[in-house]
Amino acid sequence: MVASLSRRRLLGALLGAVATGVLLLAIHRSESDFDLLWYSARHLVNGRDPYPLWREHWKYPLYYPLPAVLMAVPFAWLPLVLARTVYGVAVGALFGAALQGQPWWRWSVLLSGAYVYAALRAQPNQALLAAALMPTLGGLFTMKPNSGLVLFAAYPSRKAVVGSIAILAVSLTILPRWPIEWHQAVHGTLVIQPAIQRPWGWLLLLGLVRWREPRGRLLAALAVVPLNSLPHETLALCLIPASGAEMAIYCLGTWIATAATMEARLVAPTLEAAQRLVWPWLLGAVYLPMLVCVLRPSARKHPVKREPTEGDDAVGGPGVGQGV
């Protein structure tokens, strides 16, 4: 049984890697969010603190915590363009492995605007989703703690806690001051805000009506945890659809939001202004339809399948770690 599961995971990883690789090769980008991690990782391996050096390479501070930089270290030896592609393929492979065993229609998330946007921007959100479904990877939540916290609220795991503590301990050993420097980088930014501070974002708190279900907790966490108002942050919502029809609604909505984002980035003078333009589209096309899916009585038909983890249910009480 274990061997069979491993083979399925390998097949899923291969499918995820190929799909992401084809996407990255078909649509070339001159930059991605991974680029600053790559520069920072190269500074780190050369014994330099990457947080004060962001102006040498990027227009925004290093908003990522040091564990995200550590995850980029294996790619720091490659040329940037190649490293960007290999990193994206590796993240896609993790996501594909996590999708194995899910209903076939859940694989259509690879065609969603949220996935395409996240892959082209080389965001780590796919890896965080893999960590939610495969708790042995739970330490990856530290790459992006705000998005990781949202997923942990929905799918708590002792393995994720242990893995995260271990990675944080290693990072503090390497650079003890990084939490202070990271806080200084993100403090006061208008780029990252909770949904409840945006117009009508409080509606996501209605997910608490289903607080015993992971999907309800996911929506409620998305309401209060500070996040970007951009399509890649809606990737976690791919865990909400309970049927192929609901997944089609999700995919269509994320493409509407992605198109609105592309338009906003062209006309808005700053990223903060662009997010203000994008938010109504995200809310109307993605968040609210998924809220309706959560509140519908038929929501239990097709639960998200999660890697079995002995004893993890005790993290949040009976049944908290189970699929919806």
RONUKE-615974 format. One line per field, with one value per residue (C-alpha): x negated, z negated, y; residue number from 1. Coordinates in steps of 0.25 Angstrom, whole numbers, always signed. Layout:
BEGIN
xx (X/...)
zz (Z/...)
yy (Y/...)
n (NUM/...)
This chain:
BEGIN
xx (+0/-11/-18/-6/-4/-18/-16/-4/-11/-22/-13/-6/-19/-23/-9/-10/-25/-22/-9/-17/-29/-21/-14/-27/-34/-22/-21/-34/-35/-46/-45/-38/-36/-46/-57/-59/-59/-70/-79/-76/-80/-93/-96/-93/-103/-114/-112/-104/-91/-81/-71/-78/-82/-69/-71/-82/-72/-58/-47/-41/-48/-50/-36/-39/-44/-58/-52/-48/-62/-67/-58/-64/-78/-78/-75/-85/-97/-89/-88/-75/-67/-69/-68/-54/-49/-55/-49/-35/-36/-40/-28/-19/-24/-20/-7/-4/-9/+1/+13/+11/+23/+32/+45/+40/+47/+39/+27/+34/+28/+15/+23/+28/+24/+19/+10/+5/+2/-5/-14/-18/-21/-28/-20/-22/-6/-6/-16/-8/+4/-4/-8/+6/+10/-3/-6/-20/-24/-17/-30/-28/-18/-29/-33/-20/-15/-2/+3/-3/+6/+18/+16/+12/+25/+32/+23/+16/+5/-6/-16/-14/-17/-29/-34/-32/-39/-51/-52/-51/-62/-71/-68/-71/-84/-88/-83/-78/-74/-65/-51/-54/-59/-47/-37/-44/-42/-27/-23/-13/-12/+1/-1/+2/+15/+26/+39/+47/+40/+44/+59/+68/+57/+64/+74/+63/+65/+78/+70/+70/+84/+77/+65/+65/+61/+47/+54/+61/+49/+41/+50/+50/+35/+35/+43/+34/+20/+12/+10/+8/+20/+15/+19/+9/+15/+28/+21/+24/+39/+37/+39/+53/+61/+68/+72/+67/+77/+72/+58/+62/+68/+55/+46/+54/+55/+39/+38/+47/+39/+26/+30/+34/+21/+13/+22/+20/+5/+4/+12/+9/-3/-6/-4/+5/+14/+14/+19/+30/+35/+34/+40/+55/+52/+46/+57/+68/+63/+55/+57/+73/+76/+67/+74/+87/+81/+77/+91/+98/+103/+98/+83/+80/+81/+66/+57/+42/+34/+22/+9/+12/+5/+7/+11/+12/+27/+23/+17/+31/+40/+48/+49/+43/+32/+41/+46/+59)
zz (+0/-4/+9/+17/+11/+14/+28/+29/+22/+32/+44/+38/+36/+51/+56/+48/+52/+67/+66/+59/+68/+81/+75/+71/+85/+93/+85/+83/+72/+70/+55/+44/+29/+28/+33/+20/+12/+22/+20/+5/+5/+12/+2/-10/-4/-4/-18/-16/-22/-11/-17/-16/-2/+6/+12/+20/+28/+25/+24/+11/-2/-5/-10/-12/-25/-25/-23/-9/-6/-11/-2/+10/+6/+14/+27/+24/+31/+44/+54/+50/+62/+61/+46/+47/+56/+48/+35/+42/+47/+33/+27/+37/+35/+20/+23/+33/+23/+13/+23/+25/+19/+21/+30/+45/+46/+35/+45/+53/+43/+52/+62/+53/+53/+39/+42/+55/+48/+36/+45/+54/+42/+36/+23/+13/+11/+18/+8/-4/+2/+3/-11/-16/-9/-12/-26/-26/-17/-28/-31/-17/-24/-29/-15/-15/-29/-26/-15/-23/-35/-27/-22/-36/-42/-32/-33/-46/-48/-59/-48/-42/-56/-58/-44/-45/-59/-53/-41/-49/-59/-47/-42/-55/-56/-43/-44/-59/-55/-43/-50/-54/-40/-34/-43/-39/-24/-25/-36/-31/-17/-10/-1/-11/-18/-24/-16/-27/-25/-10/-6/-9/-13/-26/-18/-18/-33/-30/-28/-43/-41/-36/-46/-49/-34/-29/-17/-27/-35/-22/-18/-32/-33/-19/-25/-37/-32/-25/-10/+3/+11/+24/+31/+25/+11/+16/+19/+6/+9/+19/+7/+6/+18/+15/+30/+44/+46/+34/+38/+52/+45/+37/+49/+57/+45/+44/+58/+57/+45/+53/+65/+55/+49/+62/+66/+52/+52/+66/+61/+46/+42/+30/+25/+14/+24/+33/+21/+18/+32/+32/+19/+24/+35/+25/+16/+26/+35/+26/+11/+10/+20/+11/-1/+5/+8/-7/-12/-3/-10/+1/-2/-8/+5/+9/-3/-1/-3/-12/-15/-27/-39/-52/-64/-56/-59/-74/-69/-68/-75/-69/-54/-52/-43/-34/-20/-18)
yy (+0/+10/+6/+9/+22/+26/+22/+31/+42/+41/+41/+53/+60/+57/+63/+75/+78/+76/+85/+96/+94/+95/+108/+114/+111/+116/+129/+136/+146/+156/+156/+148/+149/+138/+147/+154/+141/+137/+149/+148/+133/+137/+148/+138/+127/+138/+141/+154/+159/+160/+169/+182/+179/+178/+192/+186/+177/+180/+191/+185/+181/+166/+163/+148/+142/+136/+122/+126/+130/+117/+109/+117/+113/+100/+109/+120/+113/+113/+125/+133/+130/+115/+116/+123/+111/+100/+106/+107/+93/+88/+95/+90/+76/+77/+82/+71/+61/+66/+66/+51/+44/+56/+55/+57/+70/+76/+75/+86/+96/+95/+103/+113/+128/+127/+115/+122/+135/+128/+120/+131/+140/+128/+129/+118/+117/+104/+98/+103/+96/+83/+85/+86/+73/+66/+70/+64/+76/+85/+93/+100/+108/+117/+121/+130/+130/+138/+129/+117/+121/+122/+107/+103/+108/+99/+87/+87/+77/+73/+70/+84/+90/+81/+84/+99/+100/+92/+101/+114/+109/+106/+120/+127/+120/+125/+139/+142/+156/+153/+154/+168/+172/+165/+172/+185/+181/+178/+188/+199/+193/+195/+184/+173/+175/+166/+165/+171/+184/+184/+188/+176/+167/+164/+156/+145/+143/+136/+124/+123/+117/+105/+106/+91/+89/+92/+101/+109/+112/+115/+126/+132/+132/+139/+150/+153/+149/+160/+156/+162/+165/+158/+145/+136/+138/+131/+118/+113/+114/+102/+94/+99/+93/+80/+77/+79/+90/+98/+96/+102/+114/+115/+114/+124/+134/+134/+137/+149/+153/+151/+159/+170/+170/+171/+183/+189/+188/+195/+207/+208/+216/+207/+193/+198/+205/+193/+185/+194/+193/+178/+175/+177/+167/+157/+158/+157/+147/+138/+140/+141/+130/+121/+126/+121/+108/+106/+110/+101/+88/+80/+84/+70/+62/+62/+64/+68/+56/+58/+50/+41/+46/+38/+47/+60/+61/+65/+78/+85/+75/+63/+64/+78/+72/+64/+68/+75)
n (1/2/3/4/5/6/7/8/9/10/11/12/13/14/15/16/17/18/19/20/21/22/23/24/25/26/27/28/29/30/31/32/33/34/35/36/37/38/39/40/41/42/43/44/45/46/47/48/49/50/51/52/53/54/55/56/57/58/59/60/61/62/63/64/65/66/67/68/69/70/71/72/73/74/75/76/77/78/79/80/81/82/83/84/85/86/87/88/89/90/91/92/93/94/95/96/97/98/99/100/101/102/103/104/105/106/107/108/109/110/111/112/113/114/115/116/117/118/119/120/121/122/123/124/125/126/127/128/129/130/131/132/133/134/135/136/137/138/139/140/141/142/143/144/145/146/147/148/149/150/151/152/153/154/155/156/157/158/159/160/161/162/163/164/165/166/167/168/169/170/171/172/173/174/175/176/177/178/179/180/181/182/183/184/185/186/187/188/189/190/191/192/193/194/195/196/197/198/199/200/201/202/203/204/205/206/207/208/209/210/211/212/213/214/215/216/217/218/219/220/221/222/223/224/225/226/227/228/229/230/231/232/233/234/235/236/237/238/239/240/241/242/243/244/245/246/247/248/249/250/251/252/253/254/255/256/257/258/259/260/261/262/263/264/265/266/267/268/269/270/271/272/273/274/275/276/277/278/279/280/281/282/283/284/285/286/287/288/289/290/291/292/293/294/295/296/297/298/299/300/301/302/303/304/305/306/307/308/309/310/311/312/313/314/315/316/317/318/319/320/321/322/323/324)
